[in-house]
């Protein structure tokens, strides 16, 4: 079990990890050893996630989410498989933690009377400035 929050824990069997060859530094080792990790977590069908968290996670994940509802995290930051595996799991946990926080509802506000007055005064000044830039028409002469 991977404990995310006191309320949410994910069973290790819900996570699929695939090891692939990574690009970048590593010398000859990079061509022989599959150190990069592709972690896949089926968000759409996970029994571990409450419905609200699932919906927020899908919205937060963005391009990392497939059309089938599978979250794919690609970890290739480190040179060892173990470090990349740990990194991928930590990133998954962080995403779920972020999704588990309910956003505060927005409180509607109105502009103050002083703010309205400043805005209108600014508009008047701009209008006068533009009026002064106009050329003199032949009818005015």
C-alpha positions as CSV (number, residue, x, y, z in Angstrom):
1,X,0.0,0.0,0.0
2,X,1.2,3.5,-0.9
3,X,-0.2,5.9,1.6
4,X,-1.0,9.3,0.0
5,X,-3.1,11.0,2.7
6,X,-4.7,9.7,5.9
7,X,-7.8,9.0,3.9
8,X,-6.3,7.7,0.6
9,X,-4.0,4.7,0.1
10,X,-3.3,3.0,-3.2
11,X,-2.7,-0.7,-3.6
12,X,0.6,-1.5,-5.3
13,X,-1.3,-3.8,-7.7
14,X,-3.1,-0.8,-9.2
15,X,0.2,0.6,-10.5
16,X,2.0,-0.8,-13.5
17,X,5.6,0.1,-14.1
18,X,7.4,-0.4,-17.3
19,X,11.2,0.0,-17.6
20,X,12.6,1.5,-20.8
21,X,15.9,2.8,-22.0
22,X,16.5,6.4,-21.1
23,X,18.3,9.0,-23.2
24,X,20.8,11.5,-21.8
25,X,23.9,11.0,-19.6
26,X,25.1,7.6,-18.6
27,X,27.8,6.7,-21.1
28,X,27.7,3.2,-22.5
29,X,25.4,2.1,-19.7
30,X,22.6,4.1,-21.2
31,X,22.5,1.8,-24.2
32,X,22.3,-1.4,-22.2
33,X,20.2,-0.8,-19.1
34,X,16.5,0.2,-18.9
35,X,16.7,2.8,-16.2
36,X,13.7,5.1,-17.2
37,X,10.4,4.3,-15.6
38,X,6.9,4.6,-17.2
39,X,4.4,4.4,-14.3
40,X,0.8,3.8,-15.3
41,X,-2.2,4.3,-12.9
42,X,-5.7,3.7,-14.0
43,X,-7.5,6.7,-12.5
44,X,-10.9,6.0,-14.1
45,X,-11.2,2.5,-12.6
46,X,-9.3,2.9,-9.3
47,X,-11.4,1.8,-6.3
48,X,-8.9,3.7,-4.0
49,X,-9.9,7.2,-5.2
50,X,-13.1,9.0,-4.1
51,X,-15.1,10.4,-7.0
52,X,-14.2,14.1,-6.3
53,X,-10.5,13.3,-6.1
54,X,-10.7,11.3,-9.3
55,X,-12.4,14.2,-11.2
56,X,-9.9,16.8,-10.0
57,X,-6.9,14.4,-10.7
58,X,-8.1,14.0,-14.3
59,X,-8.4,17.8,-14.7
60,X,-4.9,18.4,-13.1
61,X,-3.1,15.6,-15.0
62,X,-3.8,17.2,-18.4
63,X,-1.6,15.7,-21.2
64,X,-0.4,12.9,-18.9
65,X,-3.9,11.4,-19.0
66,X,-4.8,9.0,-21.8
67,X,-8.2,8.8,-23.4
68,X,-8.9,5.6,-21.5
69,X,-8.3,7.4,-18.1
70,X,-4.8,6.1,-17.5
71,X,-2.3,8.5,-15.9
72,X,1.2,8.0,-17.4
73,X,4.2,9.4,-15.5
74,X,7.5,9.2,-17.3
75,X,10.5,9.3,-14.9
76,X,14.0,9.5,-16.3
77,X,15.6,12.2,-14.2
78,X,18.2,9.8,-12.5
79,X,20.7,7.3,-13.8
80,X,19.4,4.4,-11.7
81,X,16.2,2.4,-12.0
82,X,15.5,2.6,-8.3
83,X,15.8,6.3,-8.1
84,X,13.6,6.8,-11.1
85,X,11.0,4.4,-9.7
86,X,10.9,6.3,-6.4
87,X,10.7,9.6,-8.3
88,X,7.7,8.4,-10.4
89,X,5.8,7.2,-7.3
90,X,6.5,10.4,-5.4
91,X,5.2,12.4,-8.4
92,X,2.1,10.2,-8.5
93,X,1.5,10.8,-4.8
94,X,2.0,14.5,-5.1
95,X,-0.5,14.7,-7.9
96,X,-3.1,12.8,-5.9
97,X,-2.4,15.0,-2.8
98,X,-3.0,18.1,-4.9
99,X,-6.2,16.6,-6.3
100,X,-7.4,15.6,-2.8
101,X,-7.5,19.3,-1.7
102,X,-10.9,20.8,-2.3
103,X,-10.6,24.2,-4.0
104,X,-12.2,27.0,-2.0
105,X,-15.3,28.4,-3.6
106,X,-14.8,31.8,-5.2
107,X,-16.4,34.6,-3.3
108,X,-17.9,37.1,-5.8
109,X,-16.8,40.7,-5.2
110,X,-17.8,44.0,-6.8
111,X,-15.5,46.9,-7.6
112,X,-15.7,49.7,-5.0
113,X,-17.2,53.1,-5.8
114,X,-13.7,54.6,-5.7
115,X,-12.4,52.1,-8.2
116,X,-15.3,52.8,-10.5
117,X,-14.6,56.5,-10.2
118,X,-10.9,56.1,-11.0
119,X,-11.7,53.9,-14.0
120,X,-14.1,56.5,-15.4
121,X,-11.7,59.4,-14.8
122,X,-8.9,57.4,-16.6
123,X,-11.2,56.8,-19.5
124,X,-12.0,60.5,-19.7
125,X,-8.3,61.5,-19.7
126,X,-7.6,59.0,-22.5
127,X,-10.6,60.4,-24.5
128,X,-9.4,64.0,-24.1
129,X,-5.8,62.9,-25.2
130,X,-7.1,61.2,-28.3
131,X,-9.4,64.2,-29.1
132,X,-6.3,66.5,-29.0
133,X,-4.5,64.2,-31.5
134,X,-7.1,64.6,-34.1
135,X,-6.3,66.8,-37.0
136,X,-8.3,69.9,-37.9
137,X,-11.0,69.2,-40.4
138,X,-11.6,71.6,-43.4
139,X,-15.1,72.5,-42.0
140,X,-13.6,73.8,-38.8
141,X,-11.3,76.3,-40.6
